[in-house]
Amino acid sequence: MTEILLGIIGGCGHIGLIHAACLASLGYTVVAYDSNTAALKNLAKGIAPFYEPGLQELLHKTTASGVLTFTGRINELHRAGLVYVCVGTPSLADGRADTGPLESAVQELAGVVAGPAVAAIKSTVPVGTARKISRRLAASGLAKKLAVVSNPEFLAEGTGISDFLNPSRVIAGGEDAAAVKRAASIYAPPGVPVITTTWENAELIKYAANAFLAAKLSLINEIAALCEQAGADIRLVGRGTGLDPRIGASYLEAGAGFGGPCLEKDLRALISQFDRAALPAPLLEAVLAVNRRQCYRLVQKLSEKLGSLEGKKIGVLGLAFKPGTDDVRGSPSLPVIRRLLALGALVAAHDPAAGASPVKRDRLQAVLPGLTLASSPYEAAAGKDGLLILTAWPEYKKLDPEKLKHCLAVPLIVDGRNLFDPAQMRALGIDYRGVGR
Ligand code: UGA
């Protein structure tokens, strides 16, 4: 297709690996570098380090044809013309994003690349980061070899491949117009809006988008509480609200609160950027506070029925932060289970992906000591005083409510994902409590 050699830094991570496989599937030759030797070893055996629909097949195809290779040596990016930087920017204790590893990676790349090349930063970084990195490169005489572009990603877990191949928009910012154009044009399909802009605009578009999504969820979750008091149904309220095109129909499902590795992390990092700028951010802080409370409302629903949870047996369906992934990072299930265990409850949980292998089960038990893992949803429900649904897995929606009722010692279901029809459940004699209905 083209002569340009593409590089990836952070090639074993969620964003990096999806970029590597998708870019290779578009016909580019891609070298994915990562310092995670364990993940590289597994990839060499054809095992992806995490579950993402369609990824395993794409990796198989692109590695077998030789267009995608992995390496643990950054100097193998020597001939790359464009390198997508997908290094994680985790939260520091005070909420700031830790950009240290990313900054070092770009500096190291500048040292090994022949150039002229482009480092396109995919990672979510505080406003001003790309300019700072670029200044440092200039100060060390490397800016001519390596131009820096801010090129945020908008992939959601579970739909990462289709989000990459059919993006809603492509954003690229920087001061070298040719580099910006190159980073964007490599993968933007025809007809997709492309915004080429400054570093700062590109960096803030990413934070604003995630903050907006988080705000939408906290708003609908807050309104859900009033629905419960008023005997209204949040699903209908959300649907009727979202039909206004200015609001939009998606991302209006009330539930256990937003989880995952991105929304809360990015919200905290954005608040810390306001702090640094000595600006108030009361709305963003409220979005975070509403979300942190949301999952505990489900524990409260159990207590309303059962009283003290000491010694009570509770089944939990769902550990992943959303369906379609085995990722439990930031999942509402973690604080909920911790709270239940702290209150003296005995908890058994099931998840079709997060608990699917012995390695994953060991990891879960390390994070949630005291938790028992069940091999099926019905096993999680068996003999329990209540069942809590926390992840909207499609297979949970297909469960037989009558069978669940017979498994449970107390027919109480607290549904944090509104998977069932409350009237039908109540007609079966189940004490069913959803969110906002
Ligand atoms: C999010 C954004 O959606 C992506 O656009 C962004 O690129 C990504 O973060 C990132 O910054 O890398 P992701 O964290 O994978 O993607 O997951 P989402 O699909 O946004 O879901 C986040 C949480 O919100 C989940 O816990 C989900 O259950 C919850 N959610 C989502 C709801 O409670 N209700 C909804 O209607 C939608």
Residues whose N, C-alpha, C, O or C-beta is under 5 A from the ligand:
A	BS01	UGA	E153 F154 L155 A156 E157 Y251 L252 E253 G255 G257 F258 G259 G260 C262 L263 F321 K322
